[in-house]
Amino acid sequence: MPASFHLQPLLDLASSRTDEAARKLGELVAAERDVEEKLKMLEDYRTEYHERFVQAARDGLSPDAWRNYSAFIAKLDDAIGAQRKVVEQSRARTLEGQQAWLAQRTKLKAFDTLAQRHQHAVARSEARQEQKQSDEHAARRGGEES
């Protein structure tokens, strides 16, 4: 009966933690993509609204309309600034998630290497045992023939 790999529970744990880190990283990447899309939408809307403001100014604007356009553009600028901070934070979390996944993957590879070495050692031991039994059997058969 082959000897079991005594670190198998740790290999299994490392595997599940690596899977969990990969799942979390996927969620972080998706969240980062979402906040980046929101930022782009805000920036696009600001550009479009500013173009409307410029066109309205060319056509002539009342002081109230001028203040309204300016105030709304300022609010869009504030929203864009806040969203940029959200994007930066999301990128930092994604980077942390990548590092966590890489660390887990490194541990998993180390345990997997040990498991492979164990399997090779067991296979070599079994091959030697089989060879020994074969040699003993051949020696007995050779002794019977004489």
N, C-alpha and C positions, 0 to 999 in steps of 0.2 A: 504494500500500500504506500503510495507516494506521500512524503512528508508535506504537510500543509504549510503554506507561507504564513509565518507567525505575525507578519505585519499587514495581513490582508484587511483587518478592520481599519487600519490607518489608510491603506490604499483606497478602500471604499469611501471613507470619510473625505479624503482629498478629492476623489472623483465627484462626490456630491457637492462639495464646496466649490469646485471649479465650475460645475454646471450652474450652480446658483449665482456665482459671480458673472458668468456669461449671460445669464438671463437678466440680471440687474444691469449689466452694461448695455444690453439691447434696449432696455427701458430708458436708460439715461441718454443714449444716442437718439432715440425717438423723441424724448422730451426736448433735447437740444434742438433738434430739427424744427419742432413745433414753435419754440420761442424765437428761433431765427426767422421762421416764416411770418410770425406776428410782427417782428421788427421790420421786415421788408414791406409788409402791408402798410404799416404806419409811415414808413419813409416814402413809399409810392403815393400814399394819400396826401402826405404833406407836399410833395412835389406837384401833384395835380392841383391841390387847393391853392398853392402859391401861384401857379400858372393862371388860375382863374382870377386871383387877386390882381396880378399884373395886368391881365386883360381888362378887368373892371376899372383899374386905375387909369388905363389908357382911355377908356370910354368916359371917364369922369365919375368920381365917387364923392358922396357926401362925407363930412367928417365922422358921422356916426357909423356909416358903412366901413370907412377906413379903420376905425377903432375896432369894429367887430371882426373884420378880417385879421387885423394884427393880433387881437386877443386870441382868436382861435388858432392862428399859426403858432403863437407862443405856447398855447396849451398842447398842441401837437408836438412841439419841440420838447416840452417837459415829458410828455409820454414817451417820446423816442429816447430821451436820455434815460428814463427809468427802465425802458425795455432793453436798452444796451447793457445796463447793469445786470438785468435778469439773464441776458445771453452770456455775459462773462461768468456769472455764478454757475450757470448750467454747464458751460465749457469746463470749468474747474471741477465740477462734480463728475463729468464724463471722464476727465483725465484721471481723477482718483479711482473711478470705476475700472478704467483700463489698467491702472497700476495694481489694483486689487486682483483683477482677473489674471494678470501676468504672474503675480506672486503665487496665486493658487495653482496656476498651470505649471509653474516651476516645481512646486511641491509634488504635484501629481506625477510629473515626469521623473522626479527622483524616486518616488515609491514604485513607479512602474519599472524603472531600471532595476531596482532591487528585486522586484517580483520576477523579472526576466532572468536575472542572474540566478535566483533561487530555482526557477524552472530548469535552467540549463544544468545546474548542479545536480538536481534530482534526476534528470535524464542521464547525465554521465554516470551517476551512482547506479542507476538501474541497468545501464548498459554494461558496466563492470560486473554487476551481480549476475546478469544473464551470461556474460562471457565466462565467468568463474564456474557457473553451473554447467555450461556447455563443455568447458575444459574437463571438469570432474566427470561428466557423463562420458566424454570421449576416452578419458583415462580408464574408466571402469570397463568400457567396451573393449578397449585395447588389451586390458588385463585378462578379460574372458577369452579372447581369441588365442592367447599364447598357450 
